[in-house]
């Protein structure tokens, strides 16, 4: 099963440029083949990677959805929609040496797309078993993932420029990820185009206010701007380019990261934490835990919704999920157990 890395951020922050470099780095590290998915309606990941794209999944989806409405259907007689869709979806896969590229393309037109989206979802599920990594360049709303068209993600990388409004925008995306119950293992922020590769106090304050985990900072660089103006793929930047160097370090740490664990317990009274701490070396991954026996403690310490407790009760899956997420946030851990 592939590890899905979703990259998101508002337009104009350099998200796609960093996404292309991320794909290139994974290929260089022998992590391929990589499936790169351009899920942004304003598709240009192929330009960053230096790849020509002839057909998008959006084109295929539109073609199939409209097949029954046109005078001459593109689907040959005797061939089912599903078989035709699989054939055409294969046509939309651009194959390179170390990575393959799928471009989602245009959004839906008029009419019902439920059946075609189902075919697309099934085809992407097949692809998921053939690649160790899938890297998705998302639009800010994460629409394709939240609707289940693309596979669920393990890592969410949020990209912002070095501005308060940019940090606030990715803060909203982080909340959307939580509200849509996407549950990635890691959600982290990369601040792009920082002057001299440094953050001032105001930006640091906003990052903390939004509750974002900073993965790293990428400096402002004129060479990237020049490549873009000249229409050259930024994946071809020199290896010593400051942007490339900074991003490689961030991704290296992300891939090598040792996850930390925290616990949120109620009637077990610390039993789960005790079992973890009985394992030699547990101190390297476990720093703290919570025992919140009363509902008041669950709300105050872990941020469990009062409505959830009233509707589902203290002993319920819904409450346990909110306890785990609240504990992970409080402990700044990647994994919360409840």
ABEGO torsion letter per residue (X at the ends): XBBBBBBBEBBGAGAAAAAAAAAAAAAAAGAOBBBBBBABABBAAAAAAGBBBABBAAAAAAAAAAAAABABBABBBGBBAAAAAAAAAAAABBBBAABBBBBAEBBBBBEBAAAAAAAAAAAAAAAAAABABBBBBBBAAGAAAAAGABBBBABBBBBBBBBAAAAAAAAAAAAAAAAAGAGBABBBBBBBGBBGGBBBAAAAAAAAAAGBBBAEBBBBBAAAAAAAAAGBBAAABBAABAAAAAAAAAAAAAAABBBBBBBBBBAAGGAAAAAAAABBGAAAABABBBBBABAAAAAAAAGBBAAAAAAAEABBAAAAAAAAAAAAAAAGBABBBX
